[in-house]
Amino acid sequence: MRPVGVHHVSLNVPDVDAGVAFYTRILGGVLREDRPDLGFDGAWIDVGDQQVHLLMGAVPPDSGQHFAVQVDDLDAAIGELRATGVVVSDSTSIGSGRQAFLHDPAGNLVELHDVGS
C-alpha cells in the first residue's frame, strides 16, 4: 500500500448545524452539497483539499486526539479567531513550524499548524 494523503477526518458532534456553522463561518470551510443520504444526520465540509465529515453522535472524551488544519499565517489565524470570540491557545514551536489549539463547539480538539520553512 502506498497512501497518497488523508481524504477526510470524521468528527462526532451533538449538533450538526452548530458544527457546520463553526467549520464554515469560523474556520472557512465550504459545505459540500453532494453528501448522500446515509441514514443519519451529518455534513461534509471541504477544508482545503481535504474534508471534515461531521456525524451526529456522542463526542468522545478529550484525550488529546485531534486533527490539524494547515494555515499559511498562524498569527493572523489566531487573531481572526480570537476576534470572533473563539478561545485559541498561544502558538508554540514544533520542529520548524508552529501550532495552536482550539476546540470546536462540540469539544473536539483542532490544531492550527503553520509548517514554517
KEKE-745793 format. One record per residue: residue in three letters; x, y, z of N, C-alpha, C in turn. Coordinates in steps of 0.2 Angstrom, whole numbers, padded with zeros to 4 digits, always signed. Atoms other than C-alpha are relative to their C-alpha. Layout:
! KEKE-745793
alaXYZXYZXYZ ...
This chain:
! KEKE-745793
met+0004-0006+0000+0000+0000+0000+0004+0006+0000 arg-0004-0006+0000+0006+0017-0004-0005+0006+0001 pro+0005-0005+0000-0005+0031+0003+0002+0006-0003 val-0001-0006+0003-0007+0047-0006-0002+0006+0004 gly+0002-0006-0004-0014+0058+0008-0006-0002+0004 val+0006+0001-0004-0028+0060+0020-0006+0003-0003 his+0006-0002+0003-0045+0061+0012-0005+0004+0004 his+0005-0003-0005-0056+0066+0027+0001-0003+0007 val+0000+0002-0006-0057+0065+0045-0008+0001+0002 ser+0007+0000-0002-0074+0061+0054+0000+0002+0007 leu+0001-0002-0007-0080+0070+0070-0007-0001+0002 asn+0006+0001-0003-0094+0066+0081-0002+0007+0003 val+0003-0006-0003-0105+0081+0085-0007-0001+0002 pro+0007+0000-0002-0121+0083+0095-0005+0004-0004 asp+0004-0005+0004-0127+0097+0084+0003+0001-0007 val-0003-0001+0006-0123+0096+0066+0000+0007-0003 asp+0000-0007+0002-0129+0113+0062+0005+0005+0003 ala-0005-0004-0003-0118+0121+0075+0007-0002-0003 gly-0006+0002+0003-0104+0111+0068+0002+0003-0007 val-0001-0002+0007-0107+0116+0050+0001+0008+0001 ala-0001-0008-0001-0108+0135+0056+0007+0001+0002 phe-0007-0001-0002-0091+0133+0065+0005-0001-0005 tyr-0005+0002+0005-0082+0124+0051+0000+0004-0006 thr+0000-0004+0006-0088+0135+0038+0001+0008+0001 arg+0000-0008-0001-0091+0153+0045+0006+0001+0004 ile-0005-0002-0004-0077+0152+0058+0007-0003-0003 leu-0006+0003+0003-0064+0140+0050+0001+0001-0008 gly+0000-0002+0007-0068+0145+0032-0001-0006-0005 gly+0002+0005+0004-0073+0128+0026-0006+0001-0005 val+0005-0001+0004-0085+0125+0012-0005-0006+0000 leu+0005+0006+0000-0101+0114+0014-0001-0003-0006 arg+0001+0004+0006-0102+0101+0001-0008-0002+0000 glu+0008+0001+0001-0120+0098-0006-0001-0007-0003 asp+0001+0007+0003-0116+0080-0013+0000-0005+0005 arg+0000+0005-0004-0117+0071+0003-0007-0004-0001 pro+0006+0004+0001-0129+0056+0000-0004-0001+0007 asp+0003+0002-0006-0142+0051+0012+0002-0007+0003 leu-0003+0006-0002-0133+0039+0023-0004-0003+0006 gly+0004+0003-0006-0147+0036+0036+0001+0003+0006 phe-0002-0004-0006-0140+0048+0049+0002+0007-0002 asp-0001-0007+0001-0138+0066+0051+0008+0001+0000 gly-0007-0001+0000-0121+0073+0046+0001+0006-0006 ala-0002-0005+0005-0112+0085+0034+0007-0001-0002 trp-0007+0000+0003-0096+0085+0023+0002+0007-0002 ile-0002-0007+0001-0086+0101+0023+0007-0001-0003 asp-0006-0001+0003-0071+0105+0011+0004+0004+0005 val-0005-0004-0003-0056+0111+0021+0007-0001-0004 gly-0005+0000+0005-0043+0115+0008-0001-0006-0005 asp+0001+0005+0004-0040+0099-0002-0003-0006+0003 gln+0003+0005-0004-0047+0088+0012-0007+0001+0002 gln+0007-0001-0002-0064+0086+0020+0000-0002+0008 val+0002+0001-0007-0071+0086+0038-0007-0003-0001 his+0007+0003+0000-0086+0074+0040-0002+0001+0007 leu+0003-0001-0006-0097+0079+0054-0006-0006+0000 leu+0005+0006-0001-0108+0064+0061-0003+0001+0006 met+0004-0001-0006-0122+0066+0073+0002-0006+0005 gly-0002+0005-0005-0116+0057+0089+0003+0003+0006 ala-0003-0001-0006-0109+0057+0106+0008+0002-0001 val-0007-0002+0001-0092+0066+0107+0004-0004+0005 pro-0004+0004-0005-0078+0055+0115+0003+0005+0004 pro-0003-0004-0005-0069+0062+0130+0007+0003-0004 asp-0006-0003+0003-0055+0074+0125+0007-0003+0004 ser-0006+0004-0002-0039+0063+0127+0006+0002-0004 gly-0005-0002+0004-0028+0073+0116-0001-0001-0008 gln+0001+0002+0007-0035+0066+0099-0002+0007-0003 his+0002-0006+0004-0036+0080+0086+0002-0001-0007 phe-0003+0000+0007-0033+0084+0068+0003+0007-0001 ala-0003-0007+0001-0023+0099+0061-0002+0003-0006 val+0001-0004+0006-0028+0112+0049+0006+0004-0002 gln-0006-0004+0002-0013+0119+0040-0003+0007-0002 val+0001-0007+0002-0013+0138+0039+0006+0003-0003 asp-0006-0003+0003-0001+0150+0030+0002+0006+0004 asp-0002-0005-0005-0001+0163+0044-0003-0001+0006 leu+0003+0002-0006-0004+0157+0061-0002+0006+0004 asp+0002-0006-0004-0003+0174+0070-0006+0003-0003 ala+0006-0003+0003-0016+0181+0058-0006-0005+0002 ala+0005+0005-0001-0027+0165+0060-0002+0000+0008 ile+0002+0000-0007-0026+0166+0079-0004+0007+0002 gly+0003-0007-0001-0030+0185+0079-0007+0000-0003 glu+0006+0000+0003-0045+0182+0067-0005-0004+0005 leu+0004+0004-0004-0052+0168+0078-0002+0003+0007 arg+0001-0003-0006-0050+0177+0094-0004+0006-0001 ala+0005-0005+0001-0059+0192+0087-0007-0002-0001 thr+0007+0003+0000-0074+0181+0084-0002-0003+0007 gly+0001+0003-0006-0073+0175+0102+0002-0007+0001 val-0003+0007-0001-0065+0158+0099+0006+0000+0005 val-0006+0001-0005-0053+0153+0113+0005-0004-0004 val-0006+0003+0003-0036+0149+0105+0006+0000+0004 ser-0006+0000-0003-0020+0144+0113+0005+0005-0003 asp-0005-0003+0003-0005+0154+0111+0004-0005-0005 ser-0003+0005+0005+0006+0147+0097+0007-0002+0004 thr-0006+0003-0002+0021+0136+0101+0004-0003-0006 ser-0004+0003+0005+0035+0130+0091+0000-0008+0000 ile-0001+0007+0001+0036+0112+0084+0004-0001-0006 gly-0004+0001+0006+0050+0107+0073+0002+0007-0003 ser-0001-0007+0004+0052+0121+0060-0007+0003+0000 gly+0007-0003+0000+0033+0125+0062-0002+0003+0006 arg+0004-0002-0007+0021+0132+0075-0007-0002+0000 gln+0006+0003+0000+0005+0126+0081-0004+0004+0006 ala+0004-0002-0006-0010+0132+0092-0006-0004+0000 phe+0005+0005-0001-0025+0123+0098-0007+0004+0002 leu+0007-0003-0002-0044+0127+0100-0005-0006+0000 his+0005+0005+0000-0060+0117+0102-0006+0002-0004 asp+0006-0001+0003-0075+0116+0091-0006+0000+0005 pro+0005+0000-0005-0092+0119+0099-0002-0007+0003 ala+0002+0007-0003-0094+0100+0102+0006-0002+0005 gly-0006+0002-0004-0077+0100+0111+0005-0004-0003 asn-0005+0003+0003-0067+0092+0098+0006+0004-0001 leu-0006-0003+0000-0049+0097+0098+0003+0001-0007 val-0003-0002+0007-0042+0106+0082+0006+0004+0001 glu-0007-0004+0000-0024+0111+0079+0000+0004-0006 leu-0002-0004+0006-0019+0125+0068+0007+0000-0001 his-0008+0001+0001-0002+0122+0060+0002+0004-0005 asp-0004-0004+0005+0010+0133+0051+0006-0004-0001 val-0006+0005+0001+0023+0122+0043+0007+0004+0001 gly-0006-0004+0000+0036+0136+0043+0004-0001-0006 ser-0004+0001+0006+0051+0135+0032+0006-0005+0001 
